[in-house]
Amino acid sequence: MLKEIYSDLQGQILQAFETLIRMQEASDAFYTDIADKNEAMHIDIDQYNLNEKSANISFKPFATRKPEHQLDLQSWEDLSRSILERACAEIARGAEVIHRLHLGVHQAANKMGAKSDRVGDALRVRVHDTERAIRELEFQRSMMETEQEKMQQETRNLEEARRAKRASLKLAQTRLEGRQDRPGNENNEDAAHAGLLDELNGIVDSIDALDEQITKSK
């Protein structure tokens, strides 16, 4: 759009300059004609005021000669009218060009205003979308932080449970090994031995399961 507006205004400005040149030429011709007429009028007045006693009165044997480029009355009137009509035409054309230029500038301003409004609307939509995206990201971040804290707490709980199980494991191993010191035939695989062995294996399985959960949680 900017290139189109620039091109239109540039064309109108160029046309305005060309019109100004023609107006200047017509103006120069018009004022030259006026100056010539004023000079001719002063000459005619001077000749009218002469009398027999005026200075520089003498015989002029070539007074009846026709000077070069002398016009007849009709040609003089036609030329004067042509110069005047040309000046009037250029003035009218200049007024028309000025009107079109003003109109072009006004239209360009309206287009730029409309473009500015559209850009403003687009920016407002963009800002709204960005703010909404930021809010969504902040919400997601909050959810992630909450979830992360929850997972960290679960990991701490699992590690605490593992420490407790390891303490139980040490106790079970100590009891099982301590019963091996029973003398003679008393050192047998009785129900207590089987119970301690099952307990120890269960504790080991629990610790393995906790280790796996801790690894996954991390």
SULDA-V366902 format. One line per field, one symbol per residue. burial: + if it has 16 or more other ideal C-beta (glycine too) atoms within 10 Angstrom, else -. A space follows every 50 residues. Layout:
BEGIN
burial: ???
END
This chain:
BEGIN
burial: ----+------+---+--+---+--+--++--+----------------- -----------------------------+--+--++--+---+--+--- +--+---+------------------------------------------ ----+--+--++--+--++--+---+--+-------------+--+--++ --+--++--+--++----
END
